[in-house]
Amino acid sequence: MNSDKLINENNQLRENLNSENKRYYEDLLVYIRSKSTFNR
């Protein structure tokens, strides 16, 4: 499975989350992305 397919599938699944879980998930994504930026 390539990364584009995984990203698309992940985005589709994210739309099914309720508002509380979606907010948590998006905060987690921001955290993970910012950590990888600062660890370079």
C-alpha positions in Angstrom: 0.0 0.0 0.0 1.5 3.3 -1.0 1.5 6.4 1.2 -1.1 8.3 -1.0 -3.6 5.6 -0.5 -3.0 5.5 3.2 -3.4 9.2 3.5 -6.7 9.1 1.5 -8.1 6.3 3.6 -7.1 8.0 6.8 -8.8 11.2 5.7 -12.0 9.3 4.9 -12.0 7.6 8.3 -11.4 10.9 10.0 -14.6 12.2 8.6 -16.5 9.5 10.5 -15.2 10.6 13.9 -17.4 12.4 16.3 -16.5 16.0 17.1 -14.7 15.3 20.3 -12.6 12.4 18.8 -11.9 14.4 15.7 -10.6 17.4 17.7 -8.4 15.0 19.7 -7.1 13.3 16.6 -6.3 16.6 14.9 -4.5 17.9 18.0 -2.5 14.7 18.0 -1.5 15.2 14.4 -0.3 18.7 15.1 1.8 17.4 18.0 3.4 14.6 16.0 4.1 16.9 13.0 5.6 19.6 15.2 7.8 17.0 17.1 9.2 15.7 13.9 10.0 19.2 12.7 11.9 20.1 15.9 13.8 16.8 16.0 15.6 17.3 12.7 
